[in-house]
Amino acid sequence: MPAYGGTPSGWISIILGLILIVIVVFAFYQMNKTLSELKLELSNLRNVLEETKRYTEDVKKKLEEV
């Protein structure tokens, strides 16, 4: 039995498993961050659309008055 308490392939499996866990956690973090940015952009687009609707209604009213 080796002095460091395990087989080299066992340690390699553990290290690869830890690397895989780090990659998965990072992927979820990036996905969450991107989703938050998309939600913010969608909110901004909704606000612009509402503003455009208001301006369009104002223009319609002014045209009807003329």
Backbone torsions as a table, in degrees:
resi	resn	phi	psi	omega
1	MET	NA	134.3	-177.5
2	PRO	-67.1	158.1	-176.1
3	ALA	-70.9	-26.9	-176.0
4	TYR	-86.4	3.5	168.4
5	GLY	87.6	21.9	177.6
6	GLY	-178.6	168.5	179.2
7	THR	-84.1	151.4	178.2
8	PRO	-58.6	-38.0	-179.0
9	SER	-67.7	-31.1	176.6
10	GLY	-65.7	-44.0	178.4
11	TRP	-66.6	-37.6	177.9
12	ILE	-63.1	-41.1	178.5
13	SER	-63.3	-41.7	179.2
14	ILE	-64.4	-45.4	-179.9
15	ILE	-63.4	-43.8	178.5
16	LEU	-63.7	-38.2	177.2
17	GLY	-63.1	-42.8	178.4
18	LEU	-65.2	-40.9	177.3
19	ILE	-62.1	-42.1	179.0
20	LEU	-63.0	-41.0	178.0
21	ILE	-63.1	-42.9	178.7
22	VAL	-61.8	-42.6	179.6
23	ILE	-63.3	-42.9	-179.8
24	VAL	-65.7	-43.3	178.8
25	VAL	-62.5	-43.4	179.1
26	PHE	-63.7	-39.2	179.0
27	ALA	-63.4	-43.6	177.9
28	PHE	-64.2	-39.4	178.2
29	TYR	-61.9	-47.4	-179.8
30	GLN	-63.8	-40.1	179.8
31	MET	-63.2	-43.2	179.3
32	ASN	-64.7	-41.9	179.4
33	LYS	-63.3	-45.2	179.6
34	THR	-64.5	-40.5	178.7
35	LEU	-63.1	-40.6	177.8
36	SER	-63.1	-41.6	178.8
37	GLU	-65.2	-39.0	178.4
38	LEU	-65.6	-39.9	178.3
39	LYS	-63.1	-42.1	179.1
40	LEU	-63.5	-44.1	179.0
41	GLU	-63.8	-40.3	177.6
42	LEU	-62.7	-40.6	178.0
43	SER	-63.2	-42.9	177.8
44	ASN	-62.6	-41.3	178.9
45	LEU	-64.9	-38.3	176.7
46	ARG	-62.7	-42.4	179.0
47	ASN	-63.0	-42.7	178.7
48	VAL	-64.1	-40.5	179.1
49	LEU	-63.3	-44.2	178.3
50	GLU	-62.8	-41.2	178.3
51	GLU	-63.0	-42.4	178.9
52	THR	-64.3	-40.3	177.2
53	LYS	-60.5	-43.8	179.8
54	ARG	-62.2	-44.5	179.2
55	TYR	-64.0	-38.8	179.1
56	THR	-64.1	-42.5	178.3
57	GLU	-64.5	-38.9	178.1
58	ASP	-63.3	-42.5	179.5
59	VAL	-65.0	-41.2	177.7
60	LYS	-59.9	-44.8	179.9
61	LYS	-61.8	-44.0	179.9
62	LYS	-65.0	-38.4	179.0
63	LEU	-68.3	-35.7	178.6
64	GLU	-68.4	-31.4	178.9
65	GLU	-69.6	-30.2	-176.4
66	VAL	-78.7	NA	NA
